[in-house]
Every structure is written in C-alpha cells, then in structure tokens.
C-alpha cells in the first residue's frame, strides 16, 4: 500500500509525493495578476517539499472574482504573470496546478480582513450573477441576478479560454472549482438553484452546467495532463446536496474524462452548524467516494499530523492529501513530516542548498 511519501503518477504527470498545497486565496493580486507575494508564497512551499502546489481560486472572468484582490486569468495578458511562478515551482521539484473558478453570488466582496462583506457601490461593487435570484445571506446579502442561458454559455466559454491560458502559462494540473457555494456549486445545490428551465429543478438539470463546463474544458485540456474537480459533495443540510447524489455526479464527470476528484464540502449557505468539525473529518467520505467510483481522490480539512495524512493514504481513503493552514503554519511541513514518519534521508525532498546542511 502506498504511503504519503511515495510518488503519485496521474496521466503523464509524476508527483514526488502525495502532499499537495491546497488552493488558498491570498487576496493580493492586482487586476487579476499575481505579484511577488505569490511567487514567494507558492515558491516556498515547493522548496519545502510539496509534490503539488496549487495556485488559488483564479477567476475566469473579471466579474467572477470574489474580491478585487483575487487572482484571474480572464485575459491573455495574465499569462506572463504566472509563468515565473510555474517555472520556479517546476525547478524546485513541484508540479504547478491552478484552480479555475467563478464566484457567482459570493462575488463583489471585500477581502476577509476588510469585512468579508459585499462591496458598496462607492467601493467599486460590480453586478453579481447566480443561477437564481437567491442571496447567499448573512454578510453577503446582495441578491444576484439570475443568469440567462446566453450568459451561462459565456461563462462556460470563459472556463475554456482560461484553461487554454493556464496551459500557456506552464500549468500541468488543472482543477475546476465546483465547491464552496461559488457559481458551479450554486447551480448544483437545490438550496441556491430555483430555476425552472434546463439548468434547474431535477438532478439532471442542476448538474448540467457542471457537466457541460467540464466537458468543454476537457476538449481543450491535453489528455496527457490531469483534469480534476473540487466538489462540495454535501451541503450538510436537509434539502441540499447529498453524498449519494455527488457520487452519481462524479461518475458522470468520470465518463467525460475526470482524472481525480478533490472531495470537499459545504459553504453553499452561511449555516455550517451541522458540519462535524474534527481531525480529518472528511477522510471517510473521500474514502467512500473513492471506493464507489474507483476514481483517485484527494482530501483535506483539518488534517494536521503526518500520521493522519499517511494513514489516509495507506488505508486507501485517498490518493493525495490537500493541506492549507498546516502549510501556512509550516512551509516545510513535508520535510518535518518525512522526518517524523521515519522516511530515509528526508532532507532529499529539499533543494540541495538546504539538504546539504540538514543531512547531518
């Protein structure tokens, strides 16, 4: 059985281990362009030994940003801003991944440390779109405008164009963000999708935007490179998305060419009271998805210790561990984890500039 520090090959991409840096919004881009902050932030995790380093949720349209500080790849001019990052990650042993997203009804918001609420018109607010005119609520009370079918097609085309730009920028791992209450998840969940046309109502209709968007991206993303999806597999609420439904959705995406499912959850509404917070609480659900679909999975959420991560791999619950806050606390988490797990010569996952001094 594979362990956390065994290599992982998906399509033609080989990861040096099963540790992945989860997409984490930094809210520090300028008109979508990453800055030196992102080079240092992401680059340090590659130096620290992660196998996959994911760039944060990256907007496929300008109005699809969560905040004015979000990363974006909606224009050809953005490509050159990402190439130094992908080059540095690759030079230091990590695979560069990017997560493409549209914020939907969570768009046009302040950065978290500026209130995490919707922008006012005099602060540069922009129009918010969603599957239905249903507000997210709580600190995001603005009601989105229901998208027309033409606008749905435009956003789908924006995902395709963003995928092409991601390839040109040097990314070798692509993830579509179908989770956390953003646009795709809000189409999927009956809590936010009240449409009565072909994109709402039945399960087949609610997943239509996700399946069509995925299939369109699959046509332009090279078959040799992984195409993955992060999916909220449950809303944790009555009347919301269920794990059973999500397993069926994963099977449909798999038939369309999905290579790995990044199992996540919730955040489609402000109510998170029923989330069973606890160490590695999503691991059993990821294991179920993996068993019932036969598809490789990744999972995160409150995995902090090397043993938790290693056990999830060895027990066949996941193929990859997504780390977020743990990697913010310690960019060298993989090195320290390798030492704790007794990996021979753990310093070898670091660049020679560090490994030479740490081998003693």
BELTA-V928126 format. One record per residue. N is the residue number from 1. SS is DSSP state (H for helix, E for strand, L for the rest). Layout:
BEGIN
<<N & SS> <N & SS>>
END
This chain:
BEGIN
<<1 & L> <2 & L> <3 & L> <4 & L> <5 & L> <6 & L> <7 & L> <8 & E> <9 & E> <10 & E> <11 & L> <12 & L> <13 & E> <14 & E> <15 & E> <16 & L> <17 & L> <18 & L> <19 & E> <20 & E> <21 & E> <22 & L> <23 & L> <24 & L> <25 & L> <26 & L> <27 & L> <28 & L> <29 & L> <30 & E> <31 & L> <32 & E> <33 & E> <34 & L> <35 & L> <36 & H> <37 & H> <38 & H> <39 & H> <40 & H> <41 & H> <42 & H> <43 & H> <44 & H> <45 & H> <46 & H> <47 & H> <48 & L> <49 & L> <50 & L> <51 & L> <52 & E> <53 & E> <54 & E> <55 & E> <56 & E> <57 & E> <58 & E> <59 & E> <60 & L> <61 & L> <62 & H> <63 & H> <64 & H> <65 & L> <66 & L> <67 & E> <68 & L> <69 & L> <70 & L> <71 & E> <72 & E> <73 & L> <74 & L> <75 & L> <76 & H> <77 & H> <78 & H> <79 & H> <80 & H> <81 & H> <82 & H> <83 & H> <84 & H> <85 & H> <86 & H> <87 & H> <88 & H> <89 & H> <90 & H> <91 & H> <92 & L> <93 & L> <94 & L> <95 & E> <96 & E> <97 & E> <98 & E> <99 & E> <100 & E> <101 & E> <102 & L> <103 & L> <104 & H> <105 & H> <106 & H> <107 & L> <108 & L> <109 & E> <110 & L> <111 & L> <112 & H> <113 & H> <114 & H> <115 & L> <116 & L> <117 & L> <118 & E> <119 & L> <120 & L> <121 & H> <122 & H> <123 & H> <124 & L> <125 & L> <126 & L> <127 & L> <128 & L> <129 & E> <130 & E> <131 & L> <132 & L> <133 & L> <134 & L> <135 & L> <136 & L> <137 & E> <138 & L> <139 & L> <140 & E> <141 & L> <142 & L> <143 & L> <144 & L> <145 & E> <146 & E> <147 & L> <148 & L> <149 & H> <150 & H> <151 & H> <152 & H> <153 & H> <154 & H> <155 & H> <156 & H> <157 & H> <158 & H> <159 & H> <160 & H> <161 & H> <162 & H> <163 & H> <164 & H> <165 & H> <166 & H> <167 & H> <168 & H> <169 & L> <170 & L> <171 & L> <172 & L> <173 & E> <174 & E> <175 & E> <176 & E> <177 & E> <178 & E> <179 & L> <180 & L> <181 & L> <182 & L> <183 & H> <184 & H> <185 & H> <186 & H> <187 & H> <188 & H> <189 & L> <190 & L> <191 & L> <192 & L> <193 & L> <194 & L> <195 & L> <196 & L> <197 & L> <198 & L> <199 & L> <200 & L> <201 & L> <202 & L> <203 & H> <204 & H> <205 & H> <206 & H> <207 & L> <208 & H> <209 & H> <210 & H> <211 & H> <212 & H> <213 & H> <214 & H> <215 & H> <216 & H> <217 & H> <218 & H> <219 & H> <220 & H> <221 & L> <222 & L> <223 & L> <224 & L> <225 & L> <226 & E> <227 & E> <228 & E> <229 & E> <230 & E> <231 & E> <232 & E> <233 & L> <234 & L> <235 & L> <236 & L> <237 & L> <238 & L> <239 & L> <240 & L> <241 & L> <242 & L> <243 & H> <244 & H> <245 & H> <246 & H> <247 & H> <248 & H> <249 & H> <250 & H> <251 & H> <252 & H> <253 & H> <254 & H> <255 & H> <256 & L> <257 & L> <258 & L> <259 & L> <260 & E> <261 & E> <262 & E> <263 & E> <264 & E> <265 & L> <266 & L> <267 & L> <268 & L> <269 & L> <270 & L> <271 & L> <272 & L> <273 & L> <274 & L> <275 & L> <276 & L> <277 & L> <278 & L> <279 & L> <280 & L> <281 & L> <282 & L> <283 & H> <284 & H> <285 & H> <286 & H> <287 & H> <288 & H> <289 & H> <290 & H> <291 & H> <292 & H> <293 & H> <294 & L> <295 & L> <296 & L> <297 & E> <298 & E> <299 & E> <300 & L> <301 & L> <302 & L> <303 & L> <304 & L> <305 & L> <306 & H> <307 & H> <308 & H> <309 & H> <310 & H> <311 & H> <312 & H> <313 & H> <314 & H> <315 & L> <316 & L> <317 & L> <318 & L> <319 & L> <320 & E> <321 & E> <322 & E> <323 & E> <324 & L> <325 & H> <326 & H> <327 & H> <328 & H> <329 & H> <330 & L> <331 & L> <332 & L> <333 & H> <334 & H> <335 & H> <336 & H> <337 & H> <338 & H> <339 & H> <340 & H> <341 & L> <342 & L> <343 & L> <344 & L> <345 & L> <346 & H> <347 & H> <348 & H> <349 & H> <350 & L> <351 & L> <352 & H> <353 & H> <354 & H> <355 & H> <356 & H> <357 & H> <358 & H> <359 & L> <360 & L>>
END
